[in-house]
């Protein structure tokens, strides 16, 4: 008996799908967590107050029902848990024949085919179908999707001539993530290519960057797994004294120039020493007044 009922239901859904193909289907595309308005109205624009209409999802799930003669508040939302208390109609537009509904805080599971049926006495009912498409956004899905990265780690390493060294680390990701650094304004910062190490089917990623002092010294290490629309991050604030300990460019130039001068002085002393030794060997007496030196030519 159950098998028979199942076959009847499948046939019924097939007939509804075929009927749907005979009239236009309106597609509504929204982003996850935004609001979606599903349009439905009478072609005659007649007043819907005192009448009734209903919305269903995927042909068998009640979403919204309006009947002024039954419900004192003119409407009640469907009892489907994912949509409960998130579906509303437009009561001020009922006089214009508007039976549209608004779904607030749309979730991925809200996507599907919605059917609006407006019933009228002695007149054929009007039906319209809306296909709701929900586009996912990149957000933290670590509690929803298996294999989603919990969190990257932002670390301060040391000071250098290029600035303060920061490292973004990802440990043991099941799905290979994309890692990047951002500043306090959300701008992507240029970095070297990350170091990626795969061990036992898991990914370990390290991304270095040298940063200079800014107005807030705030940086974000961000890891994204686009396959599952998952994004997590870790923030780090660099102490001001870290930048003060960074040797400046002019300091390094001065050190280099001092080294060059020191090397020149050493070479001069060596040359003068060779000159004195040769004079002494030739029988010159002290003090040596003629410091001219002419290298001997060997033929």
C-alpha positions as CSV (number, residue, x, y, z in Angstrom):
1,X,0.0,0.0,0.0
2,X,2.8,2.4,0.9
3,X,4.6,1.6,-2.4
4,X,1.3,2.4,-4.3
5,X,0.9,5.8,-2.5
6,X,4.6,6.6,-3.2
7,X,4.1,5.9,-6.9
8,X,0.9,8.1,-6.9
9,X,2.8,10.9,-5.2
10,X,5.6,10.7,-7.7
11,X,3.2,10.8,-10.6
12,X,1.4,13.8,-9.1
13,X,4.7,15.7,-8.8
14,X,5.6,14.8,-12.4
15,X,2.3,16.1,-13.6
16,X,2.8,19.4,-11.6
17,X,6.3,19.7,-13.1
18,X,4.9,19.2,-16.6
19,X,2.2,21.8,-15.9
20,X,4.9,24.2,-14.7
21,X,6.8,23.9,-18.0
22,X,3.7,25.1,-19.8
23,X,3.8,28.6,-18.3
24,X,6.6,31.0,-17.5
25,X,8.8,30.5,-14.4
26,X,10.2,33.6,-12.9
27,X,13.7,33.2,-11.4
28,X,14.7,35.3,-8.4
29,X,18.4,35.3,-7.5
30,X,19.6,36.6,-4.1
31,X,22.7,36.3,-1.9
32,X,22.7,34.2,1.2
33,X,21.4,36.0,4.3
34,X,19.7,38.7,2.3
35,X,15.9,39.2,1.8
36,X,14.0,37.7,-1.1
37,X,10.7,39.0,-2.6
38,X,8.7,36.4,-4.5
39,X,6.3,38.2,-6.8
40,X,2.7,37.1,-7.3
41,X,-0.4,39.2,-8.3
42,X,-3.7,39.0,-10.0
43,X,-3.7,40.0,-13.6
44,X,-6.9,42.0,-13.0
45,X,-5.4,43.8,-10.0
46,X,-8.6,43.2,-8.1
47,X,-8.7,43.5,-4.3
48,X,-7.6,40.4,-2.4
49,X,-9.0,41.4,0.9
50,X,-11.6,38.8,1.9
51,X,-10.2,36.2,-0.4
52,X,-7.4,33.7,0.1
53,X,-4.1,32.6,-1.5
54,X,-1.4,30.2,-0.6
55,X,2.3,29.6,-1.2
56,X,4.0,26.2,-1.3
57,X,7.6,25.1,-1.8
58,X,8.5,22.2,-4.1
59,X,4.8,21.5,-4.6
60,X,4.2,19.9,-1.1
61,X,5.6,22.1,1.6
62,X,3.3,24.8,3.0
63,X,5.0,28.2,3.1
64,X,2.3,30.8,3.6
65,X,-1.5,30.9,3.7
66,X,-3.8,33.9,3.6
67,X,-7.5,33.6,4.4
68,X,-9.2,36.6,6.0
69,X,-12.4,34.6,6.9
70,X,-10.5,31.9,8.8
71,X,-7.6,33.7,10.5
72,X,-8.3,36.8,12.5
73,X,-5.0,38.3,11.6
74,X,-5.6,37.7,7.9
75,X,-2.6,35.4,7.4
76,X,-0.3,32.9,9.1
77,X,3.1,31.6,8.0
78,X,3.7,28.0,7.1
79,X,4.8,25.6,9.7
80,X,7.9,24.4,7.8
81,X,10.7,24.9,10.4
82,X,13.3,26.4,8.0
83,X,10.8,29.2,7.0
84,X,9.0,29.7,10.2
85,X,8.7,33.3,11.3
86,X,10.7,34.5,8.3
87,X,7.9,34.7,5.7
88,X,5.7,37.8,5.4
89,X,3.2,39.3,2.9
90,X,2.4,42.9,2.0
91,X,-1.0,43.7,3.7
92,X,-1.0,47.3,2.4
93,X,-0.9,46.1,-1.2
94,X,-3.7,43.5,-1.0
95,X,-6.1,46.0,-2.5
96,X,-3.9,46.1,-5.6
97,X,-4.1,42.3,-6.0
98,X,-0.6,41.8,-4.7
99,X,-0.1,38.3,-3.2
100,X,3.8,38.5,-3.1
101,X,5.7,37.3,-0.1
102,X,9.1,38.3,1.5
103,X,11.5,35.7,2.9
104,X,13.9,37.3,5.4
105,X,17.5,36.2,6.1
106,X,17.5,33.7,3.2
107,X,19.5,30.5,3.7
108,X,20.9,28.0,1.2
109,X,18.2,25.5,2.0
110,X,15.5,28.0,1.1
111,X,16.4,27.6,-2.6
112,X,13.7,25.8,-4.7
113,X,10.5,26.2,-6.6
114,X,7.7,28.2,-5.0
115,X,4.2,28.1,-6.3
116,X,1.6,30.9,-5.6
117,X,-2.1,30.0,-6.1
118,X,-4.8,32.7,-5.8
119,X,-8.3,31.2,-5.5
120,X,-11.4,33.1,-6.7
121,X,-15.0,32.2,-6.7
122,X,-16.5,31.2,-10.1
123,X,-13.3,32.1,-11.8
124,X,-10.3,29.9,-12.6
125,X,-7.5,30.2,-10.1
126,X,-4.3,32.0,-11.0
127,X,-1.0,30.2,-10.5
128,X,2.6,31.4,-10.8
129,X,5.9,29.7,-10.1
130,X,9.0,31.3,-8.8
131,X,12.4,29.6,-8.8
132,X,14.5,30.9,-5.9
133,X,18.2,30.7,-6.4
134,X,20.4,31.4,-3.3
135,X,24.0,32.3,-4.1
136,X,26.4,31.4,-1.2
137,X,28.7,33.9,0.3
138,X,32.2,33.2,1.6
139,X,31.9,32.9,5.4
140,X,32.8,30.7,8.3
141,X,31.3,27.3,7.8
142,X,33.6,25.4,10.2
143,X,30.5,24.2,12.3
144,X,28.5,23.3,9.2
145,X,30.8,21.6,6.6
146,X,33.1,18.6,7.4
147,X,36.6,19.4,6.4
148,X,36.3,23.1,6.8
149,X,39.4,24.8,8.2
150,X,38.8,26.0,11.8
151,X,41.2,29.0,11.8
152,X,44.5,30.2,10.4
153,X,47.2,31.6,12.8
154,X,48.8,35.1,12.4
155,X,52.2,35.4,14.1
156,X,54.7,38.2,14.6
157,X,58.2,36.8,13.9
158,X,60.9,39.6,14.1
159,X,62.0,43.0,12.9
160,X,64.1,43.4,9.8
161,X,65.4,46.0,7.4
162,X,62.3,45.6,5.4
163,X,59.9,46.0,8.3
164,X,58.2,43.7,10.8
165,X,58.0,40.1,9.6
166,X,54.6,38.4,9.9
167,X,53.7,34.8,9.1
168,X,50.3,33.4,8.3
169,X,50.0,29.6,9.1
170,X,47.5,27.0,8.2
171,X,47.8,23.6,9.9
172,X,46.4,20.3,8.5
173,X,43.7,21.6,6.1
174,X,41.7,18.8,4.4
175,X,40.9,21.1,1.5
176,X,43.8,23.2,0.1
177,X,43.1,26.8,1.1
178,X,44.1,30.1,-0.5
179,X,45.9,32.3,1.9
180,X,46.5,36.1,1.8
181,X,47.3,39.1,4.0
182,X,45.1,42.2,4.2
183,X,45.7,45.6,5.9
184,X,43.3,47.4,8.3
185,X,41.3,48.8,5.3
186,X,40.8,45.4,3.7
187,X,43.3,45.9,1.0
188,X,45.2,42.8,-0.3
189,X,48.9,43.1,0.4
190,X,51.6,41.9,-2.0
191,X,53.5,38.9,-0.8
192,X,55.8,36.2,-1.9
193,X,54.4,32.9,-3.0
194,X,53.2,30.8,0.0
195,X,55.0,27.7,1.1
196,X,52.7,24.7,0.8
197,X,53.5,21.3,2.3
198,X,51.2,18.3,1.8
199,X,51.5,15.5,4.4
200,X,49.1,12.6,4.7
201,X,46.4,14.2,2.6
202,X,46.5,17.4,4.6
203,X,47.9,20.9,3.7
204,X,50.2,23.0,5.7
205,X,50.6,26.6,4.3
206,X,52.9,29.4,5.4
207,X,52.9,32.9,4.0
208,X,55.4,35.6,5.0
209,X,55.1,39.3,4.7
210,X,57.2,42.4,5.8
211,X,55.0,45.3,6.9
212,X,55.8,49.0,7.5
213,X,54.2,51.2,10.1
214,X,50.7,52.4,9.3
215,X,48.1,54.4,11.2
216,X,46.7,51.4,13.0
217,X,49.3,48.6,12.4
218,X,46.5,46.1,12.1
219,X,46.7,43.1,9.7
220,X,44.6,40.1,8.8
221,X,45.6,36.6,7.8
222,X,42.8,35.2,5.7
223,X,42.3,31.6,4.5
224,X,39.6,30.7,1.9
225,X,38.3,27.3,0.8
226,X,36.2,28.2,-2.2
227,X,35.0,24.7,-2.9
228,X,32.8,24.9,0.2
229,X,32.3,28.7,0.3
230,X,34.3,28.8,3.5
231,X,36.4,31.7,4.8
232,X,38.1,32.3,8.1
233,X,40.8,34.7,9.4
234,X,43.0,35.7,12.2
235,X,44.0,39.3,13.1
236,X,47.2,40.6,14.5
237,X,48.2,44.1,15.8
238,X,51.9,45.0,15.6
239,X,53.2,46.9,18.7
240,X,54.6,50.3,17.8
241,X,58.0,49.5,19.4
242,X,58.5,46.7,16.9
243,X,58.8,49.3,14.2
244,X,61.2,51.4,16.2
245,X,63.6,48.5,16.5
246,X,63.7,48.1,12.7
247,X,67.0,49.5,11.3
248,X,66.3,52.2,8.8
249,X,67.6,52.3,5.2
250,X,70.0,55.2,6.1
251,X,71.4,53.3,9.0
252,X,72.3,50.5,6.7
253,X,73.8,52.9,4.1
254,X,75.9,54.5,6.9
255,X,77.1,51.1,8.0
256,X,78.0,50.1,4.5
257,X,79.9,53.4,3.8
258,X,81.8,53.1,7.1
259,X,82.8,49.6,6.1
260,X,84.1,50.9,2.7
261,X,86.1,53.6,4.4
262,X,87.6,51.1,6.9
263,X,88.6,48.8,4.1
264,X,90.3,51.7,2.2
265,X,92.2,52.7,5.3
266,X,93.5,49.2,5.8
267,X,94.6,49.0,2.2
268,X,96.4,52.4,2.5
269,X,98.3,51.2,5.6
270,X,99.3,48.0,3.9
271,X,100.6,49.9,0.8
272,X,102.6,52.4,3.0
273,X,104.1,49.5,5.0
274,X,105.4,47.9,1.8
275,X,106.9,51.2,0.7
276,X,108.8,51.7,4.0
277,X,110.1,48.1,4.0
278,X,111.5,48.6,0.5
279,X,113.2,51.9,1.4
280,X,114.8,50.3,4.4
281,X,116.1,47.5,2.3
282,X,117.7,49.9,-0.1
283,X,119.6,51.6,2.8
284,X,117.5,54.7,3.3
285,X,117.8,56.3,6.7
286,X,115.1,57.7,9.0
287,X,113.5,60.0,8.7
288,X,112.3,59.3,5.2
289,X,111.5,62.5,3.5
290,X,110.8,61.2,0.1
291,X,107.6,59.2,0.2
292,X,107.3,58.8,-3.5
293,X,107.0,55.3,-4.7
294,X,107.7,54.0,-8.1
295,X,106.9,50.3,-8.7
296,X,109.8,48.3,-10.1
297,X,109.2,47.0,-13.6
298,X,110.2,43.5,-14.2
299,X,111.1,42.8,-17.8
